[in-house]
Amino acid sequence: MKPSSRNPVKRYHVPLFFASLLGVMLIAHTAHAQCNYVRADTYPQFAVANGFATLNPDTGEVTYEPGMGPSEDFDGDGLTNFQEWDGWTATVHSGGVTELQYYGWRDTTVPAGATWYPGSCLDQVDSNRDGVSDYVNWLAGTNPRSSDTDGDGIPDAWEIRTGLDPRDDGTDNPLNDPHADPDGDGLTNLEETLGPGNTVFPSLPPATADNHLTLPEFGEPGANYTLPLNFDTTGDNLIDSFKYQWGALDPFDWDDPDADLDGDGLTTFREQTVHPLLARFWQSGNIPGAARFTPAGMNYNVPGYTVPHTRQGLIAPGYMNRANFNEPGDSQLDPGV
């Protein structure tokens, strides 16, 4: 089925030597459903082969259907039709293997050394309806037909939002492993992106031209995750894993570290420093800069879509063990025991 009308029909000429090739393609191929397009090495060839344009075999003139010219954006996703045909590449580290992947519709001119994967759909903002638009996939270097490019169990939407690399399952940088704890707060990447008490990631609404990434930013309603690259997501001097354990604290909002919620004579900050690994901070009442570090190599960022935040860890990756935190109601005054 041809796209519905949006703009006036546009006509273009291609070199005549393409005409015979395009004619053969029209005889040999028909467009496939669900945007499994016929691949071709120029956009005019691609458009003709998939019913987005017609070819005058005598003149070589290509007439595009409304909205399907190479510089137009039929689906309004922020990528021109040419860009979606041309596609993009990404180096993906998964399962111990590194692979250059190409997502697009070129045929014999796939970038050197790349493995071909189906590209994005020219008539859909979010080709696989995973909450990440094709435009954001293009920016992020992720697979527009997969919700989890590196197959690590954390969907691309959550990795893009939080600054984990959706193209690396830990094969390249072990801190990207879903079971790693790059910020040293005692929570793994998987636990922080899932959020407290959750065992599965919720389905996201498909992205639209007005909302290219439907996973809310941290701090917005529905953003039930913490930042795996910041041990103090809410900036209140309370460690994420401590807030996960204490039901009276909100992992998604600021809590008063000087409050005594259980009336045991210890402030909330000092409750967490009963933990033997935090006893050094008991007297100071804060976690100083000397105890903070920047997780090595964790620089992935998609401007406008990754939550802006300070990337800071506590002491060292994997430092904390939340099993030793003080429990609500305890009145122990001797930290480190």
C-alpha contacts under 8 A as a table, 3 or more apart, distances in Angstrom:
res1	aa1	res2	aa2	distance
1	M	51	G	7.80
2	K	51	G	6.37
2	K	52	F	6.44
2	K	65	E	7.57
3	P	52	F	7.36
3	P	65	E	7.17
3	P	66	P	7.44
3	P	123	D	7.87
4	S	66	P	7.30
5	S	8	P	7.82
5	S	65	E	7.61
5	S	66	P	5.17
5	S	67	G	7.14
6	R	66	P	5.57
6	R	67	G	5.79
7	N	66	P	4.83
7	N	67	G	5.46
8	P	66	P	5.56
8	P	67	G	7.72
9	V	63	T	7.05
9	V	64	Y	6.09
9	V	65	E	5.66
9	V	66	P	4.87
9	V	67	G	7.77
10	K	63	T	5.76
10	K	64	Y	5.36
10	K	65	E	7.13
10	K	66	P	7.06
10	K	69	G	6.80
11	R	61	E	6.81
11	R	62	V	5.65
11	R	63	T	4.07
11	R	64	Y	6.01
12	Y	61	E	5.62
12	Y	62	V	4.93
12	Y	63	T	5.97
12	Y	64	Y	7.68
13	H	59	T	7.84
13	H	60	G	5.80
13	H	61	E	4.16
13	H	62	V	5.53
14	V	18	F	6.78
14	V	19	A	7.64
14	V	44	P	7.44
14	V	60	G	5.55
14	V	61	E	6.13
14	V	62	V	6.78
15	P	18	F	5.68
15	P	19	A	7.23
15	P	60	G	6.34
16	L	19	A	5.11
16	L	20	S	7.63
16	L	59	T	6.86
16	L	60	G	5.03
17	F	20	S	6.38
17	F	21	L	7.38
18	F	21	L	5.20
18	F	22	L	6.02
18	F	45	Q	7.91
18	F	60	G	7.38
19	A	22	L	5.12
19	A	23	G	6.06
19	A	55	L	7.39
19	A	56	N	7.82
19	A	57	P	5.49
19	A	58	D	7.89
19	A	60	G	5.34
20	S	23	G	4.99
20	S	24	V	6.28
20	S	57	P	7.03
21	L	24	V	5.17
21	L	25	M	6.28
22	L	25	M	4.93
22	L	26	L	6.22
22	L	45	Q	5.91
22	L	48	V	7.10
22	L	49	A	7.13
22	L	55	L	7.64
23	G	26	L	5.14
23	G	27	I	6.46
23	G	55	L	7.77
23	G	57	P	7.02
24	V	27	I	5.16
24	V	28	A	6.05
25	M	28	A	5.02
25	M	29	H	5.64
25	M	49	A	5.96
26	L	29	H	5.54
26	L	30	T	6.86
26	L	48	V	7.22
26	L	49	A	5.47
27	I	30	T	7.91
29	H	38	V	7.04
29	H	49	A	6.67
30	T	38	V	7.32
30	T	49	A	6.66
30	T	50	N	6.34
30	T	51	G	7.84
31	A	35	C	7.95
31	A	36	N	7.44
31	A	37	Y	5.65
31	A	38	V	6.03
31	A	49	A	6.78
31	A	50	N	4.47
31	A	51	G	6.68
32	H	35	C	6.23
32	H	36	N	5.14
32	H	37	Y	5.58
32	H	38	V	7.27
32	H	50	N	7.83
33	A	36	N	6.06
33	A	37	Y	7.79
35	C	120	S	7.90
35	C	121	C	5.54
35	C	122	L	7.81
36	N	118	P	7.28
37	Y	50	N	6.44
37	Y	105	W	7.39
38	V	46	F	6.86
38	V	49	A	6.40
38	V	50	N	6.24
38	V	105	W	7.59
39	R	46	F	6.21
39	R	105	W	4.89
39	R	106	R	5.52
39	R	107	D	5.11
40	A	43	Y	7.21
40	A	45	Q	5.81
40	A	46	F	4.90
40	A	49	A	7.94
40	A	105	W	6.49
40	A	106	R	5.13
40	A	107	D	4.89
40	A	108	T	7.66
41	D	45	Q	6.92
41	D	46	F	7.21
41	D	105	W	7.87
41	D	106	R	4.91
41	D	107	D	5.37
41	D	108	T	6.49
41	D	109	T	6.12
42	T	45	Q	5.32
42	T	46	F	6.21
42	T	106	R	7.32
43	Y	46	F	4.92
43	Y	47	A	6.02
43	Y	70	P	6.89
43	Y	82	F	6.32
43	Y	85	W	6.69
43	Y	86	D	7.84
44	P	47	A	5.10
44	P	48	V	6.18
44	P	53	A	7.73
44	P	62	V	7.06
45	Q	48	V	5.33
45	Q	49	A	6.05
46	F	49	A	5.21
46	F	50	N	6.20
46	F	85	W	7.78
46	F	105	W	7.90
47	A	50	N	5.36
47	A	51	G	6.17
47	A	52	F	4.68
47	A	53	A	5.27
47	A	64	Y	7.58
47	A	68	M	7.83
48	V	51	G	5.30
48	V	52	F	5.77
48	V	53	A	4.61
48	V	54	T	5.45
48	V	55	L	6.66
48	V	62	V	7.74
49	A	52	F	7.69
49	A	53	A	7.98
50	N	53	A	7.72
51	G	54	T	7.07
52	F	64	Y	6.03
52	F	65	E	5.49
52	F	68	M	6.25
53	A	62	V	6.40
53	A	63	T	5.31
53	A	64	Y	4.06
53	A	65	E	5.41
53	A	68	M	7.62
54	T	62	V	5.59
54	T	63	T	5.24
54	T	64	Y	6.51
55	L	60	G	6.33
55	L	61	E	5.75
55	L	62	V	4.58
55	L	63	T	6.47
56	N	59	T	5.62
56	N	60	G	5.32
56	N	61	E	5.18
56	N	62	V	6.46
57	P	60	G	5.31
57	P	61	E	7.46
64	Y	67	G	7.78
64	Y	68	M	5.75
64	Y	69	G	5.74
65	E	68	M	5.46
65	E	69	G	7.42
66	P	69	G	7.47
67	G	72	E	5.84
67	G	73	D	6.67
67	G	74	F	4.94
68	M	72	E	6.16
68	M	73	D	7.27
68	M	74	F	5.96
68	M	81	N	6.63
69	G	72	E	5.27
69	G	81	N	6.97
70	P	80	T	6.66
70	P	81	N	5.18
70	P	82	F	4.64
71	S	80	T	5.50
71	S	81	N	6.37
71	S	82	F	6.31
72	E	80	T	5.27
72	E	81	N	5.90
72	E	82	F	7.93
73	D	76	G	5.29
73	D	77	D	7.06
73	D	78	G	6.87
73	D	79	L	6.08
73	D	80	T	4.37
73	D	81	N	5.39
73	D	122	L	7.93
74	F	80	T	7.55
74	F	81	N	6.76
74	F	122	L	6.61
74	F	123	D	6.16
75	D	122	L	6.23
75	D	123	D	4.70
75	D	124	Q	5.51
75	D	125	V	5.92
76	G	79	L	7.40
76	G	125	V	6.80
76	G	209	A	6.12
77	D	124	Q	7.52
77	D	125	V	4.79
77	D	126	D	7.97
77	D	133	S	7.15
77	D	134	D	6.84
77	D	135	Y	6.08
77	D	208	T	7.50
77	D	209	A	5.35
78	G	135	Y	5.85
78	G	209	A	7.64
79	L	82	F	7.95
79	L	83	Q	5.85
79	L	84	E	6.38
79	L	134	D	7.84
79	L	135	Y	6.07
80	T	83	Q	5.10
80	T	84	E	6.41
81	N	84	E	5.21
81	N	85	W	6.27
81	N	122	L	6.17
82	F	85	W	5.14
82	F	86	D	5.92
83	Q	86	D	4.92
83	Q	87	G	5.89
84	E	87	G	5.14
84	E	104	G	6.63
84	E	105	W	7.86
84	E	119	G	7.14
84	E	120	S	6.09
84	E	121	C	7.29
84	E	122	L	6.42
85	W	104	G	5.57
85	W	105	W	5.03
85	W	106	R	6.91
85	W	119	G	7.43
85	W	120	S	7.89
85	W	122	L	7.91
86	D	104	G	5.62
86	D	105	W	6.28
86	D	106	R	6.39
87	G	102	Y	7.10
87	G	103	Y	5.30
87	G	104	G	3.85
87	G	105	W	6.71
87	G	106	R	7.92
87	G	119	G	6.29
87	G	120	S	7.69
87	G	138	W	7.98
88	W	102	Y	5.82
88	W	103	Y	5.51
88	W	104	G	6.43
88	W	138	W	6.71
88	W	141	G	7.22
89	T	100	L	6.81
89	T	101	Q	5.44
89	T	102	Y	4.37
89	T	103	Y	6.19
89	T	114	A	7.66
89	T	141	G	6.69
90	A	100	L	5.74
90	A	101	Q	5.31
90	A	102	Y	6.66
90	A	141	G	5.29
90	A	142	T	6.72
90	A	167	R	7.66
91	T	98	T	6.84
91	T	99	E	5.65
91	T	100	L	4.38
91	T	101	Q	6.14
91	T	167	R	7.00
92	V	98	T	5.67
92	V	99	E	5.32
92	V	100	L	6.26
92	V	101	Q	6.93
92	V	149	T	7.63
92	V	150	D	6.40
92	V	167	R	4.69
92	V	168	D	6.03
93	H	96	G	6.79
93	H	97	V	5.69
93	H	98	T	4.38
93	H	99	E	6.49
93	H	150	D	6.59
93	H	167	R	5.97
93	H	168	D	4.60
93	H	169	D	6.36
93	H	170	G	7.46
93	H	171	T	5.49
93	H	172	D	6.04
94	S	97	V	5.37
94	S	98	T	6.42
94	S	150	D	5.29
94	S	151	G	6.81
94	S	152	D	7.66
94	S	167	R	7.54
94	S	168	D	6.00
94	S	169	D	5.41
94	S	170	G	7.48
94	S	171	T	5.92
95	G	169	D	7.21
95	G	171	T	6.59
96	G	171	T	5.07
97	V	171	T	7.10
98	T	171	T	7.84
99	E	114	A	7.45
99	E	115	T	7.50
100	L	113	G	6.81
100	L	114	A	4.82
100	L	115	T	6.30
101	Q	114	A	5.16
101	Q	115	T	4.90
101	Q	116	W	6.18
101	Q	117	Y	6.86
102	Y	110	V	7.21
102	Y	111	P	7.27
102	Y	114	A	5.74
102	Y	115	T	5.79
102	Y	116	W	4.90
102	Y	117	Y	5.78
102	Y	119	G	7.93
103	Y	116	W	6.30
103	Y	117	Y	4.97
103	Y	118	P	5.46
103	Y	119	G	4.25
103	Y	120	S	7.33
103	Y	143	N	6.67
103	Y	144	P	7.50
104	G	116	W	7.53
104	G	117	Y	6.95
104	G	118	P	5.87
104	G	119	G	3.87
104	G	120	S	6.79
105	W	118	P	6.93
105	W	119	G	6.08
106	R	109	T	5.83
106	R	110	V	5.68
107	D	110	V	6.13
110	V	114	A	6.83
110	V	116	W	7.09
111	P	114	A	5.65
118	P	145	R	7.11
119	G	143	N	7.81
119	G	144	P	6.50
119	G	145	R	7.08
120	S	127	S	5.78
120	S	134	D	6.38
120	S	144	P	5.60
120	S	145	R	6.88
121	C	124	Q	5.48
121	C	125	V	7.76
121	C	127	S	5.53
122	L	125	V	7.95
124	Q	127	S	5.44
125	V	133	S	5.63
125	V	134	D	6.01
125	V	135	Y	7.80
125	V	207	A	6.68
125	V	208	T	5.91
125	V	209	A	6.47
126	D	129	R	5.04
126	D	130	D	7.07
126	D	131	G	6.99
126	D	132	V	6.30
126	D	133	S	4.34
126	D	134	D	5.38
126	D	144	P	7.68
126	D	206	P	6.29
126	D	207	A	5.52
126	D	208	T	7.01
127	S	133	S	7.34
127	S	134	D	6.56
127	S	144	P	6.30
127	S	145	R	6.31
128	N	144	P	6.69
128	N	145	R	5.21
128	N	146	S	6.75
128	N	147	S	7.45
129	R	132	V	7.31
129	R	133	S	7.94
129	R	205	P	7.33
129	R	206	P	4.48
129	R	207	A	6.76
130	D	133	S	7.97
130	D	147	S	5.78
130	D	157	A	7.93
130	D	203	S	7.50
130	D	204	L	6.18
130	D	205	P	7.08
130	D	206	P	5.59
130	D	207	A	7.30
131	G	157	A	6.95
131	G	204	L	5.29
131	G	205	P	5.53
131	G	206	P	4.31
131	G	207	A	4.53
131	G	212	H	7.34
131	G	213	L	5.55
131	G	214	T	5.08
131	G	215	L	6.89
132	V	136	V	6.21
132	V	137	N	6.69
132	V	156	D	7.84
132	V	157	A	6.18
132	V	206	P	7.17
132	V	207	A	5.60
132	V	212	H	6.04
132	V	213	L	4.86
132	V	214	T	6.88
133	S	136	V	5.23
133	S	137	N	6.29
133	S	144	P	7.78
133	S	206	P	7.81
133	S	207	A	5.20
133	S	208	T	6.97
133	S	212	H	4.99
133	S	213	L	6.41
134	D	137	N	4.92
134	D	138	W	6.11
134	D	144	P	5.75
135	Y	138	W	5.01
135	Y	139	L	6.31
135	Y	212	H	7.43
136	V	139	L	4.92
136	V	140	A	5.83
136	V	212	H	6.63
136	V	213	L	7.40
137	N	140	A	4.97
137	N	141	G	5.67
137	N	142	T	4.84
137	N	143	N	6.39
137	N	144	P	5.74
138	W	141	G	5.31
138	W	142	T	6.65
138	W	144	P	7.88
139	L	142	T	7.98
139	L	302	V	6.79
140	A	160	I	7.43
140	A	302	V	5.96
141	G	167	R	7.85
142	T	149	T	5.98
142	T	156	D	7.71
142	T	166	P	7.09
142	T	167	R	6.84
143	N	146	S	5.40
143	N	147	S	7.55
143	N	148	D	7.88
143	N	149	T	5.56
144	P	147	S	7.64
146	S	149	T	5.79
147	S	155	P	5.59
147	S	156	D	5.75
147	S	157	A	7.61
148	D	151	G	5.18
148	D	152	D	7.10
148	D	153	G	6.95
148	D	154	I	6.63
148	D	155	P	4.63
148	D	156	D	5.08
148	D	166	P	7.15
149	T	155	P	7.85
149	T	156	D	6.62
149	T	166	P	6.16
149	T	167	R	5.91
150	D	166	P	5.98
150	D	167	R	4.92
150	D	168	D	5.63
150	D	169	D	5.67
151	G	154	I	7.58
151	G	169	D	6.99
152	D	155	P	7.94
152	D	169	D	5.16
152	D	177	D	7.45
152	D	178	P	6.50
153	G	178	P	7.37
153	G	190	L	7.95
154	I	158	W	6.77
154	I	159	E	6.83
154	I	178	P	7.11
154	I	190	L	6.61
154	I	193	T	7.50
155	P	158	W	5.71
155	P	159	E	6.58
155	P	166	P	7.70
155	P	201	F	7.93
156	D	159	E	5.05
156	D	160	I	5.90
156	D	166	P	5.37
157	A	160	I	5.30
157	A	161	R	6.20
157	A	213	L	7.11
157	A	215	L	6.50
158	W	161	R	5.13
158	W	162	T	6.10
158	W	193	T	6.37
158	W	215	L	7.25
159	E	162	T	5.27
159	E	163	G	5.75
159	E	164	L	4.66
159	E	165	D	6.11
159	E	166	P	5.52
159	E	193	T	7.92
160	I	163	G	5.46
160	I	164	L	6.42
160	I	165	D	7.01
160	I	166	P	6.68
160	I	301	N	7.23
160	I	302	V	6.79
160	I	305	Y	6.92
160	I	306	T	5.55
161	R	164	L	7.96
161	R	215	L	7.73
161	R	217	E	6.92
161	R	305	Y	6.01
161	R	306	T	4.20
161	R	307	V	5.48
162	T	193	T	7.89
162	T	227	L	5.69
162	T	228	P	6.96
162	T	229	L	7.60
162	T	306	T	5.91
162	T	307	V	5.97
163	G	229	L	7.45
163	G	298	M	7.56
163	G	299	N	7.25
163	G	300	Y	5.39
163	G	301	N	5.62
163	G	302	V	7.95
163	G	306	T	5.90
163	G	307	V	7.37
164	L	176	N	6.31
164	L	228	P	7.80
164	L	229	L	7.93
164	L	298	M	7.05
164	L	300	Y	6.31
165	D	168	D	5.61
165	D	169	D	7.94
165	D	176	N	6.64
165	D	298	M	7.78
165	D	300	Y	5.64
166	P	169	D	7.42
168	D	171	T	6.20
168	D	172	D	6.29
168	D	173	N	7.26
168	D	176	N	6.34
168	D	177	D	7.72
169	D	172	D	7.60
169	D	174	P	7.82
169	D	176	N	5.72
169	D	177	D	5.03
169	D	178	P	6.93
170	G	173	N	4.97
170	G	174	P	4.14
170	G	175	L	6.18
170	G	176	N	4.54
170	G	177	D	3.98
170	G	178	P	7.54
171	T	174	P	6.27
171	T	177	D	7.60
173	N	176	N	5.77
173	N	177	D	7.64
173	N	297	G	7.32
174	P	177	D	5.40
174	P	180	A	7.11
175	L	180	A	5.49
175	L	181	D	6.82
175	L	182	P	5.31
175	L	298	M	7.64
176	N	180	A	6.72
176	N	182	P	7.78
176	N	189	N	7.60
176	N	298	M	7.90
177	D	180	A	5.17
177	D	189	N	7.33
178	P	188	T	6.55
178	P	189	N	4.94
178	P	190	L	4.96
179	H	188	T	5.06
179	H	189	N	5.98
179	H	190	L	6.21
180	A	188	T	5.20
180	A	189	N	6.02
180	A	317	P	7.96
180	A	318	G	7.11
181	D	184	G	5.45
181	D	185	D	7.03
181	D	186	G	6.60
181	D	187	L	5.93
181	D	188	T	4.50
181	D	189	N	6.00
181	D	228	P	7.24
181	D	317	P	5.65
181	D	318	G	4.87
182	P	188	T	7.77
182	P	189	N	7.69
182	P	228	P	6.87
182	P	229	L	6.23
182	P	295	P	5.94
182	P	313	G	6.83
182	P	316	A	7.82
182	P	317	P	4.62
182	P	318	G	6.48
183	D	228	P	6.31
183	D	229	L	5.11
183	D	230	N	5.67
183	D	231	F	5.37
183	D	295	P	6.46
183	D	312	Q	6.23
183	D	313	G	3.71
183	D	314	L	5.97
183	D	316	A	7.14
183	D	317	P	5.44
183	D	318	G	7.11
184	G	187	L	7.51
184	G	231	F	6.70
184	G	313	G	5.54
184	G	314	L	5.15
184	G	315	I	6.84
184	G	316	A	5.53
184	G	317	P	4.18
184	G	318	G	4.26
184	G	319	Y	4.52
184	G	320	M	5.82
185	D	231	F	5.08
185	D	239	I	6.42
185	D	240	D	6.46
185	D	241	S	6.02
185	D	313	G	7.28
185	D	314	L	6.40
185	D	317	P	7.94
185	D	318	G	6.86
185	D	319	Y	6.53
185	D	320	M	5.29
185	D	321	N	7.94
186	G	241	S	5.89
186	G	318	G	6.12
186	G	319	Y	6.56
186	G	320	M	4.36
186	G	321	N	5.26
186	G	322	R	5.77
187	L	190	L	7.99
187	L	191	E	5.83
187	L	192	E	6.19
187	L	228	P	7.71
187	L	240	D	7.73
187	L	241	S	6.03
188	T	191	E	5.08
188	T	192	E	6.19
188	T	228	P	7.23
189	N	192	E	5.26
189	N	193	T	6.17
189	N	228	P	5.35
190	L	193	T	5.36
190	L	194	L	6.00
191	E	194	L	5.19
191	E	195	G	5.96
191	E	196	P	7.19
192	E	195	G	5.15
192	E	196	P	7.48
192	E	225	Y	5.76
192	E	226	T	5.09
192	E	227	L	6.34
192	E	228	P	5.69
193	T	225	Y	4.98
193	T	226	T	6.20
193	T	227	L	7.20
193	T	228	P	7.21
194	L	198	N	5.70
194	L	199	T	6.76
194	L	200	V	6.82
194	L	201	F	6.11
194	L	224	N	7.55
194	L	225	Y	5.97
195	G	198	N	5.86
195	G	224	N	5.55
195	G	225	Y	4.30
195	G	226	T	6.46
196	P	224	N	7.91
196	P	225	Y	7.58
196	P	244	Y	5.97
198	N	201	F	7.54
204	L	214	T	6.43
204	L	215	L	6.66
205	P	214	T	6.31
206	P	214	T	7.04
207	A	210	D	7.98
207	A	211	N	5.69
207	A	212	H	4.99
207	A	213	L	5.81
207	A	214	T	5.82
208	T	211	N	4.97
208	T	212	H	5.65
209	A	212	H	6.17
211	N	214	T	6.12
213	L	216	P	7.68
213	L	305	Y	7.29
215	L	223	A	7.10
216	P	220	E	5.88
216	P	221	P	7.02
216	P	222	G	6.27
216	P	223	A	5.20
217	E	220	E	5.65
217	E	223	A	6.12
217	E	307	V	6.30
218	F	223	A	5.24
218	F	224	N	7.71
218	F	225	Y	7.27
218	F	226	T	7.46
218	F	252	F	7.58
218	F	307	V	6.84
219	G	223	A	6.41
219	G	252	F	6.53
219	G	253	D	7.19
220	E	223	A	5.69
223	A	252	F	7.90
224	N	252	F	7.01
225	Y	252	F	7.39
226	T	233	T	6.06
226	T	240	D	7.42
226	T	251	P	7.08
226	T	252	F	6.95
227	L	230	N	5.51
227	L	231	F	7.46
227	L	233	T	5.72
228	P	231	F	7.09
229	L	295	P	7.10
229	L	298	M	7.93
229	L	311	R	5.16
229	L	312	Q	6.12
229	L	313	G	6.73
230	N	233	T	5.53
230	N	309	H	7.78
230	N	310	T	6.69
230	N	311	R	5.20
230	N	312	Q	4.81
230	N	313	G	5.83
231	F	239	I	5.64
231	F	240	D	5.78
231	F	312	Q	6.55
231	F	313	G	5.57
231	F	314	L	6.37
232	D	235	G	5.34
232	D	236	D	6.93
232	D	237	N	6.30
232	D	238	L	6.00
232	D	239	I	4.94
232	D	240	D	5.56
233	T	239	I	7.79
233	T	240	D	6.52
233	T	251	P	7.70
233	T	252	F	7.67
234	T	238	L	7.99
234	T	251	P	7.12
234	T	252	F	6.45
234	T	253	D	5.67
234	T	254	W	5.36
235	G	238	L	7.43
235	G	254	W	6.85
236	D	254	W	5.64
236	D	255	D	6.18
236	D	256	D	6.94
236	D	257	P	6.57
237	N	257	P	6.74
237	N	269	F	7.29
237	N	286	N	6.45
237	N	287	I	6.76
238	L	242	F	6.90
238	L	243	K	6.95
238	L	255	D	7.92
238	L	257	P	6.73
238	L	269	F	6.45
238	L	272	Q	7.61
239	I	242	F	5.33
239	I	243	K	6.48
240	D	243	K	5.19
240	D	244	Y	6.21
240	D	251	P	6.37
241	S	244	Y	4.94
241	S	245	Q	6.29
241	S	322	R	6.31
242	F	245	Q	5.23
242	F	246	W	6.29
242	F	272	Q	6.56
242	F	322	R	6.88
242	F	325	F	6.98
243	K	246	W	5.19
243	K	247	G	7.30
243	K	249	L	5.37
243	K	250	D	6.39
243	K	251	P	5.41
244	Y	247	G	6.94
244	Y	249	L	7.55
244	Y	250	D	7.78
244	Y	251	P	6.19
245	Q	322	R	7.88
246	W	249	L	5.68
246	W	327	E	7.65
246	W	328	P	7.13
247	G	250	D	7.58
248	A	261	L	7.76
249	L	255	D	6.63
250	D	253	D	5.45
250	D	254	W	7.13
250	D	255	D	6.80
251	P	254	W	7.83
256	D	259	A	5.55
256	D	268	T	7.52
257	P	267	T	6.57
257	P	268	T	5.00
257	P	269	F	4.83
258	D	267	T	5.00
258	D	268	T	5.90
258	D	269	F	6.34
259	A	267	T	5.18
259	A	268	T	5.72
260	D	263	G	5.38
260	D	264	D	7.01
260	D	265	G	6.63
260	D	266	L	5.87
260	D	267	T	4.51
260	D	268	T	5.72
261	L	267	T	7.60
261	L	268	T	7.00
262	D	328	P	6.29
262	D	329	G	5.74
263	G	266	L	7.40
263	G	329	G	7.64
264	D	329	G	6.25
264	D	330	D	6.75
264	D	331	S	5.17
265	G	331	S	6.83
266	L	269	F	7.93
266	L	270	R	5.79
266	L	271	E	5.94
266	L	331	S	7.08
266	L	333	L	7.87
267	T	270	R	5.16
267	T	271	E	6.15
268	T	271	E	4.99
268	T	272	Q	6.64
269	F	272	Q	5.49
269	F	273	T	6.60
269	F	285	G	6.89
269	F	286	N	7.72
270	R	273	T	4.86
270	R	274	V	6.44
270	R	282	W	6.10
270	R	285	G	7.24
271	E	274	V	5.56
271	E	275	H	7.90
271	E	325	F	7.88
271	E	326	N	5.98
272	Q	275	H	5.89
272	Q	278	L	7.35
272	Q	325	F	6.17
272	Q	326	N	6.36
273	T	276	P	7.14
273	T	277	L	7.72
273	T	278	L	4.72
273	T	279	A	5.08
273	T	280	R	7.78
273	T	281	F	6.45
273	T	282	W	5.60
273	T	335	P	6.73
273	T	336	G	7.98
274	V	278	L	6.85
274	V	279	A	5.99
274	V	282	W	7.64
274	V	325	F	6.79
274	V	326	N	5.96
274	V	332	Q	7.70
274	V	333	L	7.94
274	V	334	D	7.37
274	V	335	P	4.34
274	V	336	G	5.77
274	V	337	V	7.61
275	H	278	L	5.35
275	H	279	A	6.24
275	H	324	N	5.67
275	H	325	F	4.95
275	H	326	N	6.39
275	H	335	P	6.91
275	H	336	G	6.07
276	P	279	A	5.18
276	P	324	N	7.47
276	P	335	P	6.66
276	P	336	G	3.92
276	P	337	V	6.60
277	L	280	R	7.53
277	L	320	M	7.02
277	L	336	G	7.37
278	L	281	F	5.78
278	L	282	W	7.29
278	L	336	G	7.76
279	A	282	W	5.29
279	A	335	P	5.63
279	A	336	G	5.38
280	R	283	Q	7.43
281	F	284	S	5.39
281	F	285	G	6.18
281	F	286	N	6.26
281	F	287	I	6.20
282	W	285	G	5.89
282	W	286	N	7.95
282	W	335	P	7.31
284	S	287	I	7.68
287	I	291	A	6.62
287	I	292	R	7.95
288	P	291	A	5.64
288	P	292	R	7.14
289	G	292	R	5.21
290	A	293	F	7.83
291	A	314	L	5.99
291	A	315	I	5.12
292	R	312	Q	6.06
292	R	313	G	5.44
292	R	314	L	4.93
292	R	315	I	5.69
293	F	312	Q	5.37
293	F	313	G	5.00
293	F	314	L	6.42
293	F	315	I	6.56
293	F	316	A	7.21
294	T	311	R	5.88
294	T	312	Q	4.79
294	T	313	G	5.91
295	P	298	M	5.88
295	P	311	R	6.95
295	P	312	Q	6.51
295	P	313	G	6.22
295	P	317	P	7.45
301	N	306	T	5.74
302	V	305	Y	5.50
302	V	306	T	5.26
303	P	306	T	6.12
304	G	307	V	7.79
313	G	316	A	6.51
313	G	317	P	6.89
314	L	317	P	7.36
314	L	319	Y	7.05
315	I	319	Y	6.55
316	A	319	Y	5.38
321	N	324	N	6.29
321	N	325	F	7.97
322	R	325	F	5.49
326	N	330	D	6.66
327	E	330	D	5.75
332	Q	335	P	7.28
334	D	337	V	6.36
